[in-house]
Amino acid sequence: MINKIQQLTLEIEQLQLTNETELENYRLEYLSKKGKIGALMDDFRTVPNEQKKEVGALINVLKTKAQELFDVAKENLENTVDVTTNVDYTRSVAEHQVGARHPLSIVRNEILDVFNRIGFNVSDGPEVEDDWHNFSALNFPPEHPARDMQDTFFIKDAPNMALRTHTSSIQVRVMEGGQLPIRTISPGRVYRNEAVSARAHCQFHQVEGLYIDKGVSFADLKQTLLYFSKELYGTNTKIRLRPSYFPFTEPSMEMDISCPFCAAKGCNICKGTGWVEILGCGMVDPQVLDNCGIDSKVYSGFAFGMGIERITMLKYQVNDLRLFFENDVRFINQFKNA
Ligand code: PHE
């Protein structure tokens, strides 16, 4: 009898109860009234009286152990997902989330494309710039208001350094590189110390262009910008140049295009004028050429610069500049098919 109990104990200890069928078979074979442990109770009656106490205790230990094994195995089974039965193979797969290109990237690439087609290459430069490349080489006199703390983020403990306020700084670097002629456009992020609002931000993006060769004239500037405007806003687009001032160009101009929304009839975007301003431009001041080691008696050139945000707002009728920097996917996803 004692042997039998030990035998059964060994037997149940070696069992593997890893699924519901095994568990149920175990219950029937060992735990039910007609099971192997139940049968022990029948045998128990034949045990001589003086052994009953000892054998009874052993049977109880076995019974408890057998029940425990059952309980633990049952709980484990309930906590594990049975991958062979609980997966719904008919469910459609989760689609890949395809993002959208940022509208500023879309428009920047479009601008670069338009100029690449007429032989402009792309140049790049640092966002933390020294005074020379951002200001002095470009004829900003020492007292010019753009150097003021109001407009420029200076670098603490580095009095000569600032976050670039325009990508004209890249053009200085290209001119200093000394390879002529130059036909380049410089896209990049720029910084100005402005209060953030729907119309102004302390960071924005520019594309600036520079063309330097022998005999480059004002007519070349006009033709290039007319071509650009027609490519970007449609072949009916007209341009208008208004006199302006930049320290690095002479003469300097601001350029308007005929309003692309109302065919120049006057609407709230062009404030009834039929024209919207899109860029600044001019003939490179000979002094700037000389500053950068280019002989201004032999070479001449033009430059222009525009804010990508402004061009994008006009193209897609976005009315708040801050949307470009908030990375709200509800905004960006609207440009999926742009
Ligand atoms: N750098 C000027 C700006 O940031 C734009 C510009 C570039 C004007 C080239 C004229 C020529 O406003």
Residues whose N, C-alpha, C, O or C-beta is under 5 A from the ligand:
A	BS01	LIG	T165 H166 S168 F246 T249 G280 C281 G282 A303 F304 G305
